[in-house]
Amino acid sequence: MSNLTRRSLLAGSALAMTAAGAPAIAAAPPADKATPGIYRYKIGSYELTALYDGIWYRPITDKFISNAPFAEVERALDDAFMPHDRLATPFTTLIVNTGNKLVLIDTGTGGQIAPSAGVLSENLAAAGIDPKAVDQIVISHFHPDHINGIKDKDNALIFPNAEIMVPEPEWAFWMSDANMNAADTDLKLTFRNQRRIFSDIIEQVTRFEPGQEVAPGIEALAAAGHTPGHTVFAIHSDNQSLLVLGDTAQHPAVFARHPDWQASFDIDGAAAVATRKKIFDRAAADRMLVTGYHFPFPACGHLFKTATGYEHVPVEWQPNLE
């Protein structure tokens, strides 16, 4: 008769569990990288692809909002779970596939703004979109985080076959030597950056006026304030619409909830406020889908009006396009 002990019984039980296919206990190595930032949805027959380019934590001080006490701004940042010294500023570009053209609205940072931004090229590849296949680039305004992705760090074109479409009022302001000479030191850097981007590719640039259709179903709407020629876009297809908000508001937890606030980065704060309310009122009244360049990814949702401002309701993530 065999001599059974507690030790042998436990060992036998462990062997039996292993033979039965019990999961092994082993530490998995960390991935150290997020999955690609891609989200696809449809407006009518148009397929849209939101492409994440990363995030910048914009340093801010008590001068960040010119017409509100910083204590109120701090409360808004607290409500958004953000620190008081920096504003979370994501970057999301948009590809519109009209069926005949691939149109890119704004181009991201080109990896030239912050180490935590500049992943648009990787996300284009993950989405199966060849930069050479982009037919048009449509620019909302000339701030570096919207135009630097036209070129890489070595000044080579990232989208070599694309016609580049820019708002005429924006071009007139930023390409004026008189305006550059009159600008303060910090703003002069922005003027110089626009010349770096555009000076040797002028033949590929087409200027458009507000109210013009810049591509089939994509209408340009004047939205001055953030910059003199800042433009938003209304996309229409099969009785469905989307408003591409550009920089009418940066993070919605701050600027949708407090639409009267004038930010230090707006060239004309009062005009930016008026534009924000006009565009947001339209979106809320018409229950339109919206996408904001600096809204949390995938950056699209709806706006509804509250007693004091607006609230952003993000879209539900859909695995299938409808």
Residue pairs with C-beta under 8 A, 6 or more apart in sequence:
36 52
36 122
36 123
36 126
36 127
37 50
37 51
37 52
37 53
37 92
37 119
37 123
37 297
37 298
38 49
38 50
38 51
38 52
38 123
38 126
38 127
39 49
39 50
39 297
39 298
39 300
39 317
40 47
40 48
40 49
40 50
40 127
40 321
41 47
41 48
41 50
41 300
41 315
41 318
41 321
42 48
42 321
42 322
43 235
43 236
43 237
43 240
43 241
43 242
43 289
44 236
44 237
44 238
44 239
44 240
45 99
45 237
45 238
46 96
46 97
46 98
46 99
46 217
46 235
46 237
47 96
47 97
47 321
48 94
48 95
48 96
48 97
48 235
48 242
49 94
49 95
49 97
49 127
49 129
50 92
50 93
50 94
50 291
50 297
50 298
50 299
50 300
51 92
51 93
51 94
51 95
51 108
51 120
51 123
51 124
51 127
52 90
52 91
52 92
52 119
52 120
52 123
52 297
52 298
53 91
53 92
53 93
53 108
53 109
53 117
53 118
53 119
53 120
53 123
53 149
54 90
54 91
54 109
54 114
54 116
54 117
54 118
54 119
55 88
55 89
55 90
55 91
55 114
55 116
55 117
56 89
56 91
56 109
56 113
56 114
56 116
56 117
56 145
57 86
57 87
57 88
57 89
57 114
57 116
58 86
58 87
58 89
59 85
59 86
60 84
60 85
60 86
60 87
61 85
62 70
62 73
63 264
64 70
64 73
64 87
64 263
64 264
65 73
65 261
65 262
65 263
65 264
66 262
66 263
66 264
66 269
67 260
67 261
67 262
67 269
68 258
68 260
68 261
72 258
73 84
73 254
73 261
74 84
76 253
76 254
76 257
76 258
77 83
77 84
77 87
77 254
78 84
79 253
79 257
80 88
80 251
80 253
80 254
82 88
82 251
82 253
87 250
87 251
87 254
88 251
88 296
89 250
89 251
89 294
90 294
90 295
90 296
90 297
90 299
91 108
91 109
91 113
91 117
91 120
91 145
91 293
91 294
92 291
92 292
92 293
92 294
92 295
92 297
92 298
92 299
93 104
93 105
93 106
93 107
93 108
93 120
93 149
93 293
94 104
94 105
94 106
94 244
94 291
95 102
95 103
95 104
95 105
95 127
95 129
95 134
96 102
96 103
96 104
96 105
96 215
96 218
96 235
97 103
98 215
98 216
98 217
98 237
100 216
101 135
101 136
101 215
101 216
102 129
102 133
102 134
102 135
102 136
103 134
103 135
103 136
103 137
103 138
103 215
103 218
104 134
104 136
104 137
104 138
104 159
104 162
105 137
105 138
105 140
105 218
105 233
105 244
106 138
106 139
106 140
106 146
106 147
106 149
106 246
106 293
107 120
107 137
107 139
107 146
107 147
107 148
107 149
107 150
107 158
107 159
108 117
108 118
108 120
108 145
108 146
108 148
108 149
109 117
109 118
109 120
109 144
109 145
109 148
109 149
110 118
110 120
110 148
110 149
110 150
110 151
110 152
110 153
110 158
111 117
111 118
111 152
111 153
112 118
112 144
112 148
112 153
113 144
113 145
113 148
117 145
120 149
121 131
121 158
124 130
124 131
131 158
131 159
131 160
132 159
132 160
132 161
133 161
134 159
134 161
134 162
135 161
135 162
135 163
136 162
136 163
136 164
136 165
136 214
136 215
137 150
137 159
137 162
137 163
137 164
137 165
138 165
138 214
138 215
138 218
138 220
138 233
139 146
139 147
139 164
139 165
139 166
139 167
139 170
140 146
140 167
140 230
140 231
140 232
140 233
140 244
140 246
140 247
140 293
141 167
141 170
141 226
141 227
141 229
141 230
141 231
141 246
141 247
142 166
142 170
142 171
142 174
142 190
142 194
142 227
142 229
143 190
143 227
143 247
144 190
144 193
146 246
146 247
146 293
147 193
147 194
147 197
148 193
148 197
149 158
150 157
150 158
150 159
150 164
150 197
150 201
151 157
151 158
151 196
151 197
152 158
155 196
155 200
157 201
162 204
163 204
163 206
164 201
164 204
164 205
164 206
165 205
165 206
165 207
165 208
165 214
165 215
166 205
166 206
166 207
166 208
167 207
167 208
167 209
167 210
167 220
167 229
167 230
167 231
168 207
168 208
168 209
168 229
169 209
169 210
169 222
169 224
169 228
169 229
170 227
170 228
170 229
170 230
170 231
171 205
171 207
171 229
172 228
172 229
173 179
173 227
173 228
173 229
174 180
174 190
174 191
174 194
174 227
174 229
175 194
175 195
175 198
179 191
180 188
180 191
180 192
183 190
183 191
198 205
208 214
208 220
209 220
210 220
210 221
210 222
210 231
211 219
211 220
211 221
211 222
212 219
212 220
213 219
213 220
214 220
214 233
217 235
217 236
217 237
218 233
218 234
218 235
219 233
219 234
219 235
219 236
220 231
220 232
220 233
221 231
221 232
221 233
221 234
221 279
222 231
223 230
223 231
223 232
223 246
223 248
223 275
223 279
224 230
224 268
224 271
224 275
225 266
225 267
225 268
225 269
225 270
225 271
225 272
225 273
225 274
225 275
225 276
226 246
226 247
226 248
226 265
226 266
226 267
226 272
226 275
227 267
228 267
228 268
230 246
230 247
230 248
230 275
231 246
232 243
232 244
232 245
232 246
232 248
232 279
233 243
233 244
233 246
234 241
234 242
234 243
234 244
235 241
235 242
235 243
235 244
240 289
241 286
241 288
241 289
242 288
242 289
242 290
242 291
242 300
243 279
243 282
243 283
243 288
243 289
243 290
243 291
244 290
244 291
245 279
245 283
245 290
245 291
245 292
245 293
245 295
246 292
246 293
247 293
247 294
248 272
248 275
248 276
248 279
248 280
248 292
249 255
249 256
249 259
249 276
249 280
249 292
249 294
250 263
250 265
250 294
251 294
251 295
251 296
252 292
252 295
252 310
252 312
253 312
254 261
255 261
255 263
255 276
256 280
256 303
256 309
256 310
256 311
256 312
257 306
257 308
257 309
257 310
257 311
258 308
258 309
259 273
259 276
259 277
259 280
259 309
259 310
260 273
260 309
261 273
262 269
262 270
262 272
262 273
263 269
263 272
266 272
280 303
280 305
280 310
281 305
282 288
283 290
283 302
283 303
284 302
284 303
284 304
284 305
284 310
287 302
288 302
289 300
289 301
289 302
289 315
290 300
290 301
290 302
290 303
291 299
291 300
292 299
292 312
293 299
295 301
295 312
296 314
298 314
298 315
298 317
300 314
300 315
301 312
301 313
301 314
301 315
302 312
302 313
302 315
303 310
303 311
303 312
303 313
304 310
304 311
304 313
